Amino acid sequence: MTSASYPISGAGLGLRRDFMDDLAKLNYEPADFLEVAPENWMELGGTYGKKFAEFTARYPMVCHGLSLSIGSPAPLDEHFLIRLKKFLDKHNVRAYSEHLSYCSDDGHLYDLMPIPFTQEAVSYVAKRIKRVQEILERPLIIENVSYYAAPGKEMNEINFLNGVLEEADCDLLFDVNNVYVNSINHGYNPEDYIKAIPTDRIAYLHIAGHYDEADDLKVDTHGSDVIDPVWQLLEKTYQHHGVIPTLLERDFNIPSLNTLISEVDKIRRYQAAHEQNKIAHTA
């Protein structure tokens, strides 16, 4: 994938109701694109529906889903996908991504559960991704997820991820913080993981904060500031794959809008520094 083919560009921010009124009042755009969970907006009309439409008219928008449950043993919810397609089309959403995990069986599990790292699961998930793409008539971008156990593991995480990308012929939302969290919790080198990702599969990036449960246990919460080692991994990602559109996620303990804007600006500084270094090395 080249810069011209990314669905969005620059540095983005996850849109949350906590600060949407403050964001709407600004006379400039502090982010280059916004991201929402479609489940939180699909059925809304009235005041919130109008506000959302104003944001989609003002900013490029991407959606990051919560409930598709792509690895579930239960059948795909095709009724949901039909409603989702109407929402994505209505608001000219640039891209739709989901987690490479599952969150349902007979009912909703209220957490993102790890898919077993097996070849059987690769083929199962790839088939479901292809069906989703048929219904939506657009690509499904999958995200590497944080996980805390690997039941039924027959291959390592990166081989499982790359296997799904290849067999489903889909793109990746690469979450840098998840790589950091998993590398601590499961004892692998995060830069080796970053190098093993195929550049042409990456559609955009996530960066976020997490919770330190212990030195050897990190919990992916999106509830704190991004820490220096994760910023350094973002820089490594740019070094290996070039500057890629990058979004700041913050779901809990949401600070002031100005604080969030400062982190979005920090993404921009990393992007600009990499571009300047690239120019200096080619001059």
Beta strands, then each sheet from edge to edge (+ up, - down):
strand 1: 11-14
strand 2: 33-36
strand 3: 61-64
strand 4: 95-99
strand 5: 102-104
strand 6: 108-113
strand 7: 141-143
strand 8: 171-175
strand 9: 202-207
strand 10: 211-214
strand 11: 217-219
strand 12: 246-248
sheet 1: 1+ 2+ 3+ 4+ 7+ 8+ 9+ 12+ 1+
sheet 2: 5+ 6-
sheet 3: 10+ 11-
end
